């Protein structure tokens, strides 16, 4: 199954909420079930936008690693205030 080349912010937040159950909970980037390149591209693109990135918190703990904006990361937590941009 081929996925779209770029998911929207709304798509990412909806997937995050389903995976995390609530905001501010770290979720493995691997759980978004995107390919390695797509994961890096989608999250790097969103991280480059200050208005979005201030609500994203990436971490590098145990798990599959991805490169997001040049940094190795495994998880993301999203602040609930992201809803102001949706």
C-alpha positions as CSV (number, residue, x, y, z in Angstrom):
1,X,0.0,0.0,0.0
2,X,1.4,3.4,-1.0
3,X,0.9,6.3,1.3
4,X,0.7,10.0,0.3
5,X,4.1,11.7,0.2
6,X,3.2,14.2,2.8
7,X,0.7,14.1,5.7
8,X,-0.9,17.2,7.0
9,X,-0.5,18.6,10.5
10,X,-4.1,17.5,11.2
11,X,-3.4,14.0,10.1
12,X,-0.3,13.8,12.3
13,X,-2.1,15.1,15.3
14,X,-5.1,12.7,14.8
15,X,-2.7,9.8,14.6
16,X,-0.8,11.0,17.6
17,X,-3.9,11.3,19.7
18,X,-5.0,7.7,18.7
19,X,-1.6,6.4,19.6
20,X,-1.0,8.4,22.8
21,X,-4.5,8.5,24.2
22,X,-3.9,12.1,25.4
23,X,-1.5,14.9,24.7
24,X,2.1,15.3,26.1
25,X,2.7,11.5,26.1
26,X,5.8,10.4,24.2
27,X,5.0,8.1,21.2
28,X,7.5,6.2,19.1
29,X,7.8,7.7,15.6
30,X,7.8,4.1,14.4
31,X,4.1,3.8,15.6
32,X,3.1,6.2,12.8
33,X,3.8,3.4,10.4
34,X,5.5,5.5,7.8
35,X,8.6,4.5,6.0
36,X,12.0,5.8,7.3
37,X,12.4,8.5,4.7
38,X,8.7,9.6,4.9
39,X,8.9,9.8,8.7
40,X,12.0,12.0,8.5
41,X,10.6,14.2,5.8
42,X,7.2,14.7,7.4
43,X,8.4,15.5,10.9
44,X,11.4,17.5,9.6
45,X,9.0,19.6,7.5
46,X,6.7,20.3,10.5
47,X,9.6,20.9,12.8
48,X,11.0,23.6,10.5
49,X,7.9,25.7,11.1
50,X,8.2,27.7,14.4
51,X,4.5,27.9,14.9
52,X,4.2,24.1,14.8
53,X,7.6,23.1,16.3
54,X,7.0,24.8,19.6
55,X,4.3,22.2,20.4
56,X,6.5,19.3,19.3
57,X,8.9,17.6,21.7
58,X,11.3,15.1,20.2
59,X,13.3,12.7,22.3
60,X,15.9,10.0,21.7
61,X,15.4,7.0,23.9
62,X,15.1,3.3,23.2
63,X,13.6,2.4,19.9
64,X,13.9,2.8,16.1
65,X,15.8,5.9,15.3
66,X,14.9,8.5,12.7
67,X,16.6,11.8,11.7
68,X,14.4,14.8,12.2
69,X,15.8,18.2,11.3
70,X,19.3,16.7,11.5
71,X,18.8,15.2,14.9
72,X,18.5,11.5,15.8
73,X,15.1,10.9,17.5
74,X,12.8,8.1,18.5
75,X,9.7,9.6,20.1
76,X,7.5,12.7,19.9
77,X,5.2,14.3,22.5
78,X,2.8,16.9,21.3
79,X,1.3,19.7,23.5
80,X,-2.5,20.0,23.6
81,X,-2.1,23.7,22.5
82,X,-1.4,22.4,19.0
83,X,-5.2,22.4,18.6
84,X,-5.0,26.2,18.2
85,X,-3.4,25.6,14.8
86,X,-5.8,23.0,13.4
